[in-house]
Amino acid sequence: MNELENRGGGDRLGESAAGTGLGVNGITRESGERPPTPSIPDDTGVSGSEMQALELESSVTISNVAPLQQSMQALFEASVTLVALDGREVEQVDGAGVQLLAAFLKEATERRVGVQWTGASDRLRSAAIQLGLNAELGLAPKL
């Protein structure tokens, strides 16, 4: 079973997870609608429809991994080719949050979707190191 599959019976991560309100990047979980994909200025020549930012909220814990999981799945369904992952605002993180990030990066690799960190908080880095997943996440300790 793929690590991003929902062990509760859904086909992919997030399909059977319940949640309300806005998710990462303003994806509405109640209606399933997404706002237009914003363009991310860069010099790579990748247009906004191919590149999407994923900004992690201040808390990436067991209590909110379902909405994050849904947002991650939505990126795959939108056929983006590059995700700019921003973890600078993460203040609380637990094992479930780090494992979800590791599963997302593994799925992205399998789908040939590039993931580039635009930043990671010290707490996110520390949690990844403590769980031995910093290499999988591509997060080196800050020097």
C-alpha positions in Angstrom: 0.0 0.0 0.0 1.3 3.4 -0.9 2.3 5.5 2.0 0.0 8.3 1.0 -3.0 6.0 0.7 -5.6 6.3 3.4 -5.5 3.2 5.5 -9.2 3.9 6.5 -10.5 2.9 3.0 -9.9 5.8 0.7 -8.0 5.4 -2.5 -5.5 8.2 -1.9 -4.5 10.3 1.1 -7.2 12.6 2.2 -10.2 11.1 0.3 -11.9 9.8 3.4 -10.5 12.3 5.9 -13.0 14.8 7.3 -12.2 18.4 7.8 -13.8 21.8 7.5 -12.7 25.4 6.8 -9.7 26.4 4.7 -6.7 24.2 4.3 -3.2 25.1 3.2 -3.2 27.6 0.3 -6.9 28.4 0.9 -8.3 25.1 -0.4 -11.8 24.8 0.8 -12.4 21.4 2.2 -16.1 21.7 2.5 -16.8 22.5 -1.2 -13.6 21.0 -2.6 -13.0 24.1 -4.7 -9.6 25.7 -5.1 -8.8 29.3 -5.9 -6.8 29.9 -9.1 -3.2 28.7 -8.8 -1.0 31.7 -8.0 2.1 32.4 -10.0 5.3 32.2 -8.1 7.9 34.6 -9.4 11.2 32.8 -10.1 13.8 32.5 -12.7 13.3 28.8 -13.5 10.8 29.4 -16.4 8.2 27.3 -14.6 4.7 28.9 -14.9 2.3 29.2 -12.0 0.2 26.3 -13.3 3.2 24.0 -13.0 4.5 25.3 -9.7 2.6 25.7 -6.5 3.5 26.9 -3.0 2.6 24.9 0.0 2.8 27.0 3.1 2.8 24.9 6.3 0.8 26.4 9.2 2.2 27.0 12.7 1.1 23.6 13.9 1.8 20.4 12.0 0.5 17.9 14.5 -1.8 14.9 14.7 -4.7 17.2 15.3 -4.4 18.9 11.9 -2.7 16.4 9.5 -6.0 15.5 7.8 -6.5 19.0 6.2 -2.8 19.2 5.3 -3.0 15.7 3.8 -6.0 16.9 1.7 -4.1 19.9 0.5 -1.1 17.8 -0.5 -3.3 15.4 -2.4 -4.9 18.3 -4.2 -1.5 19.4 -5.5 -1.0 15.9 -7.1 -4.4 16.1 -8.6 -3.7 19.5 -10.0 -0.7 18.0 -11.9 1.9 20.5 -10.6 5.5 19.7 -11.5 7.2 21.6 -8.7 6.1 22.4 -5.1 7.7 25.2 -3.1 7.4 23.9 0.5 7.6 26.6 3.1 8.0 25.5 6.7 9.2 28.7 8.2 6.1 29.3 10.3 6.0 25.9 12.0 6.1 26.3 15.8 4.6 22.9 16.8 5.3 19.6 15.1 5.0 16.0 16.2 5.7 12.6 14.8 2.5 12.4 12.7 3.3 15.8 11.1 6.9 14.8 10.2 5.7 11.4 8.9 3.1 13.1 6.7 5.8 15.3 5.2 8.1 12.3 4.6 5.2 10.4 2.9 4.4 13.5 0.8 8.0 13.8 -0.4 8.1 10.1 -1.2 4.9 10.3 -3.2 6.2 13.4 -5.0 9.3 11.5 -6.0 7.3 8.6 -7.3 5.1 11.0 -9.3 8.2 13.0 -10.5 7.0 16.2 -8.8 9.9 18.3 -7.6 9.8 19.7 -4.0 11.9 22.6 -3.0 12.1 23.9 0.6 11.9 27.7 0.7 12.5 27.6 4.5 12.1 25.5 7.6 11.8 26.5 11.2 14.3 25.3 13.8 11.5 23.3 15.5 10.7 21.5 12.2 14.4 20.7 11.6 14.8 19.4 15.2 11.7 17.2 15.0 12.9 15.7 11.7 16.4 15.0 13.2 14.9 13.5 16.4 12.8 11.1 14.3 15.7 10.3 12.0 13.8 11.6 9.0 15.8 14.7 8.2 17.5 13.1 5.2 14.2 11.9 3.8 12.9 15.4 4.2 16.0 17.1 2.9 16.4 19.1 6.0 20.0 19.5 7.2 20.7 20.7 10.7 21.2 24.5 10.8 24.8 25.4 11.4 
